């Protein structure tokens, strides 16, 4: 293979919604600037994702200067939501974590409640430097994360996507492939590697920024959701279960924690440091 490089960058301002693909992005300690700083919660404060609500895939959130978002979805007029000012926080339950966040205004709650057909609230992570520590089993003191599933960034490679699609093509239901990378909702996508090369990475540099590889990414039912139609199939979980099972996890991609700040850009060289 050639020299690995950064193929694409993906920022998802609202967890579980469609994001955008900039040419470059600032790397903050808790993830790419603007990534997953907003989330929807139900009446009890639990996070709303594509797992029970696949139509979240069809909603999109664009990033405004200052961190606000422009929401869009089929059948809805776009809505611009500003970062809420200082206000009492609400408790958000995201997996095993309880995180304080600030609610958006009532118009945002109503917009998304009407779209999903269930009562939801839109909330903003106002202080990512202190609100949510990374899983201490994999973290160093002081490391924090946004509303991402567990780690600041997710890295995937085109080589591994090609390898996975080859496995699907030679499986029992080739008609479900090939799958696009959007199924995996990564932050950074690397080109120029062999399939599954990232399994052995421990530290990497993308351009000027260095990262620790924290752990492999276990995948869930969201990967079976077509991000353009919200329809679900059985791939890639069926193929991952046959070929990429590590313990109780079906693995695709690696979770990263930044070791330094800076800006990553499409075309940046990717170097494996360990």
TAZIVEN-V774912 format. One line per field, one symbol per residue. phi: phi as a letter, one per 20 degrees, with the letter a starting at -180 (. if undefined). Layout:
phi: ???
This chain:
phi: .fffbeebccddgdgnefdbcffbbfeegdpfgneledbecefenffecfgecgfgfeecceeegnofcdebagmcfgcecefffgbgededdcleddcebdffefffgfgffffemcfcceccefcffcfbffgffcddgnfcbfefgacgcddccfgffffffffffdefcffedfeefggdlfecdddncfgmgfgefcbccdleddceeeafefdcfgfeeffdcmedcdeefffffeccecmddddbncedcfdbepcdcgngfddeeb
